[in-house]
Amino acid sequence: MDAFNLLKADHRKVEELFSQLESASGQAKMRVFEQIKMELELHTHIEEKFFYPALEKPKQTHELTLEAYEEHDVVKKLLQQMSRAKSATEEWEAQAKVLQENVEHHVEEEENELFPKAQAALSEEDIEELGEQMAAEKERKQRTASKSSSKKSANKSASKSKSASTAPKRARASKSASKSTGSSKKSSGSKRSKKSTKKSRR
């Protein structure tokens, strides 16, 4: 697995999602943003765990790698801010534009400057090994994410069914309570009628 091809494929996927974000509206826009957030978080994670550490030591890639770390921090902060929103306000839309511009600048710098220098600094074996490590880590993180999301949805459906099953119980309880109050009213009413008949006899 070529490390550069893997990272470029990620870049193209995020570009496609950003174009979808521009055309989407309402809650659909927020759903596309969640996908962008997930993809960017995964991409920055594998780069920072495997790719950048391999490029920090070589002289020709050292400065560009440090700059890439800083650019990642800006993107992470923007994602954090934007994920707090429940709807796409004007302020959120402006942040989305800034995020897109930052990502595009980062991608351009990586593909046109960092990647060619990294290709010269690393051996073919290193590039292959890095690609395999990043692909394996990406797969592992995706599996963990899908497990946690399925767990959440299972918990939601369980709580829904629980509330649905307790609803008829509550209804039956209220019915029986109303019956008992009705019968007590009847008995008290019959007692009063008995007393009144006794009085009239006297």
Secondary structure, DSSP 8 states (H G I E B T S, - for coil): --HHHHHHHHHHHHHHHHHHHHH--THHHHHHHHHHHHHHHHHHHHIIIIIHHHHHSSHHHHHHHHHHHHHHHHHHHHHHHHHT-SS--HHHHHHHHHHHHHHHHHHHHIIIIIHHHHHHHS-HHHHHHHHHHHHHHHHHHHHHHHHHHHHHHHHHHHHHHHHHHHHHHHHHHHHHHHHHHHHHHHHHHHHHHHHHHHHHH-
